[in-house]
Amino acid sequence: MTESGTDSGATVSTSGTDSAAPVRQPRHFLRMFLIWIVIAVVADVLFYVLAGPHIPPGTMTSSASSNQFDFNILLIIALPVMLAVWVYLAYAVIMWRASNKDAPEPVGGPQARSNLGVQIGWIATTTVIVMGLFVFGTVELIANQGSGGGEGASPIWTPTSGSVLPVQVIAQQWKFTYRYPTFGGFQSQELILPNNTSIAFHVTSLDVIHDFWAYQLSIKADANPQQDNVAFTTTHETGSVTVRCDELCGIWHGAMYNYGKVVSKSAFETWAKSTEAANAANTKLLPPMAWTYVPDANGADGGYYPDSTDPYSPSEVYGAKQAAS
Ligand SMILES: [Cu+2]
């Protein structure tokens, strides 16, 4: 293959003081750049059009749509970076392989050190990408409902909707239950939500640290004992929801999941009112609705566990006074 000799590029001396005659070299960097820019633009457009709408976590809620947009932007920035590496690799393998007689000898020594253009280009490009992502990520975090995360008891962002449904998420080893304070405080093992409604999740824990991760809602908020962690979203589509614990919380952490649904407003009202009525007798036995709970707080030992029991196994007695044998 001798096509590089016919290319109308700049003449480049191959190896400085080498006695070989200079071989006319094409403008490799310009070529790579042109190949890269075409592939990168095509890949970005194809990705955004074909894959973009299917990128997790979907569009079931305002926070899900917002996160999907963020992921798409990140991937659109990352794709050209990856393609730049691949184009350089492919170009180098094809142009500078040993069997290509026109390939210049590799240059070592002082000539191979310190290329100001490459250094400035590298620092400028990486700085722009990193600082751009920093600004983008910060704005998206603050402006878009904390990207669905828990914002603590005093969120910096609150929904503009005048009517927000509060749902309390109570985590414990090893299950989630949901309490509906505006429907008599009944408690459900299933998360049912009305469509086109702003929801305030009040996430708390009865024992250790858990994490409420409702994947399709794009809500992920830590569940800490004695903390009321608030996360907002607005539902936009009906469908089923998977809830998982996302904080290693003990031996059955992996089994700590359940399911929920976003249903029409009327279906939600019917469900909520009938469940409130059906559970009324049990709801009376629950602790009064509060933003955090201390299990057995009124017990004799004031601990998290029922009196005279503790979470440790009977063999965990190292250091305890042992009976003489
Ligand atoms: Cu857990």
Residues whose N, C-alpha, C, O or C-beta is under 5 A from the ligand:
A	BS01	CU	I209 H210 D211 C245 E247 C249 M256
